[in-house]
Amino acid sequence: MDIPQHDSDQALACPEPASHPNWHRHGPKPARPTRGQQQRNQELLLWGLRTDHTHHRRAEAI
């Protein structure tokens, strides 16, 4: 059974509400990170991915 094309293009029963004004940015766009900032961010990300974070807890906290 084929669905007629006009039925599949109809709007949803409940239309999506308008977006909140805070979802839109006004003013200048933020500056792109410099090459040094990008490299530092990448180093920190890789460090965080390969580091076991459980050994940073104090013995008393366990």
Backbone torsions as a table, in degrees:
resi	resn	phi	psi	omega
1	MET	NA	121.4	-179.1
2	ASP	-87.8	140.0	176.3
3	ILE	-90.4	127.5	178.0
4	PRO	-59.1	144.0	-176.3
5	GLN	-59.5	-38.8	-176.4
6	HIS	-68.0	-26.3	178.4
7	ASP	-71.7	-36.7	-177.6
8	SER	-76.6	-17.7	-179.0
9	ASP	-93.3	-2.0	-177.5
10	GLN	-68.3	153.6	179.7
11	ALA	-68.5	158.9	177.9
12	LEU	-65.5	157.7	-179.4
13	ALA	-61.5	-39.1	177.9
14	CYS	-110.7	108.5	-179.4
15	PRO	-65.7	150.2	179.7
16	GLU	-69.2	135.5	-179.8
17	PRO	-68.3	159.3	178.6
18	ALA	-64.3	147.4	-179.4
19	SER	-71.4	151.4	-180.0
20	HIS	-72.0	143.6	-178.9
21	PRO	-58.6	-28.6	-179.4
22	ASN	-70.7	-12.0	179.3
23	TRP	-76.7	-12.5	-177.9
24	HIS	-106.4	136.7	178.2
25	ARG	-90.8	135.4	175.8
26	HIS	-119.6	141.8	179.1
27	GLY	102.4	-169.9	-175.5
28	PRO	-69.8	149.1	177.6
29	LYS	-74.8	150.2	178.2
30	PRO	-65.7	150.1	-179.0
31	ALA	-69.4	144.6	177.1
32	ARG	-69.4	145.5	178.7
33	PRO	-65.1	146.3	178.7
34	THR	-72.9	170.2	179.2
35	ARG	-59.1	-40.6	178.7
36	GLY	-65.3	-40.9	178.1
37	GLN	-66.1	-39.3	177.8
38	GLN	-62.6	-43.3	-179.3
39	GLN	-65.5	-42.6	178.3
40	ARG	-62.7	-43.3	177.8
41	ASN	-61.4	-41.3	179.7
42	GLN	-65.8	-41.9	178.6
43	GLU	-62.3	-43.6	179.2
44	LEU	-65.9	-38.6	178.5
45	LEU	-63.8	-47.2	179.9
46	LEU	-64.5	-39.3	177.2
47	TRP	-61.1	-44.4	-179.6
48	GLY	-65.0	-34.3	-179.6
49	LEU	-73.3	-32.6	-175.7
50	ARG	-96.4	-6.0	-176.5
51	THR	-92.5	137.3	173.5
52	ASP	-83.9	111.9	-173.1
53	HIS	-83.1	-5.3	-177.1
54	THR	-75.3	-23.1	-177.0
55	HIS	-79.2	-1.1	179.7
56	HIS	-85.3	-8.4	-179.5
57	ARG	-73.7	150.8	174.2
58	ARG	-78.6	153.1	-179.5
59	ALA	-65.3	-33.3	-178.8
60	GLU	-69.4	-28.2	-175.8
61	ALA	-75.9	-15.9	-176.4
62	ILE	-81.5	NA	NA
